[in-house]
Amino acid sequence: MKTTHIVTAFALSGVLALASGCGKSDDGTSMGGTSDKSTMQQMSNAAVKAADTVQSTAAAAKETVTKDANAVAKATTDAAAKANDAVQGIIDQAKTLVGQKSYQPALDTLGKLTSYKLTDDQQKVVDDLKAQIQKLMTADAGKAVNSLLGK
């Protein structure tokens, strides 16, 4: 955007310089013998050229910004996908530990998720899994007590 402003400023400076040198002389010519009509045509051509330059510079800037925005969006999407894969891996590992009746290690594994921003669905799965682990731990503790008491 700064380039566009700079190009525009130079173009306008050129047009103003041409215009300021266009005073009428006594012999009916200006600027070294060219007519006023010719000078006006030169100014018009300079203005058109400046406008074209500004437009092409703006188009190039827009293209660059679009490419950069797309690159940032892709990088963000890739990072989110990697984080999602990591979260799912931790959840799957905890489920495997629950299946092996390793409840405390399963809870410890789920504790690793505190450093991640979970989606609502992921948070629900983690909460449900924690509740299931607590329930299974309580049931196993009850069985152990009954076994010790000989029931």
Residue, then its C-alpha position, 0 to 999 in steps of 0.5 A: m500500500k505504501t508503494t501505491h501512495i509513493v507512485t501516486a505522489f510522484a505522478l501527481s508531482g510530475v503533473l503539477a511540475l508540468a502544469s506550473g511550467c505552462g505559463k503563456s509567453d508573449d509569442g503564443t508558445s510555452m515550454g521551449g516552443t511547444s503550444d499550449k495544446s501540446t503541453m496539455q496533451q503531454m500532461s494528459n498522457a502523463a496523468v494516464k500513465a501515472a494512473d496506469t502505473v498506480q493500477s498495476t502497482a495496486a494489482a501487484a500488491k493485491e496479488t501479493v497480499t492474497k498469496d500471503a493471506n492464503a499461505v497464513a490460512k494454510a499454515t493455520t489449518d495445518a497447525a490445527a490439523k496437527a493439534n487435532d491429531a495430537v489430541q485424538g492420539i492422546i484420547d485414543q491412548a487413554k481409551t487403550l489404558v482404560g481397556q487394560k484397566s490401567y485407570q490412573p495412567a489413563l487419567d494421567t494421559l488425559g491430564k496432558l490435554t490441559s495444554y491443548k485448546l479442545t473443541d466442544d466435542q473433544q471436551k465432551v469425550v474427555d469429560d465422559l472418559k474421565a467420568q467412566i474412569q472414576k466409575l470403574m476405579t470406584a467399582d474396582a475399589g469396592k470389589a477389592v474391599n469385598s474381597l478383603l472382607g471375604k464377601 
